[in-house]
Amino acid sequence: MDYLIISHPHKDHISGISRIDYKTPKVFRRNTTIPLDLIYEQTGKAQTVDDRKLYEEYLNLDKKFTAPVPDTIDPDNSFVNGDLI
C-alpha cells in the first residue's frame, strides 16, 4: 500500500484499520482539521470495546506517521502522480 487516506475517523471509515500492516503504507493522510482531542474524547465515549479499539488503532496509526512526506513519494508532486491535478 502506497497511500492511506482517511477522511474522518467514523466507524464506517476505519472499521478495517486492524487489518492494515502499519509498516506497509508509505504515506498516511488524515483530516487535520479534526482536532486529536476530539478523537480522544470520542474514544472515551465508545459504546463497545471493539469501537474503542478502532479509535485507539486510528490514534496509534496517527502517532506513527509524524514526519513530513518526502518529495520523492509525495502524491502532490506531479512527477509522483503522473501530472494528475
Secondary structure, 3 states (H helix, E strand, C coil): CCEEEECCCCHHHHCCHHHCCCCCCCEEEECCCCCHHHHHHHHHCCCCHHHHHHHHHHHHHHHHCCCCCCCCCCCCCHHHHCCCC
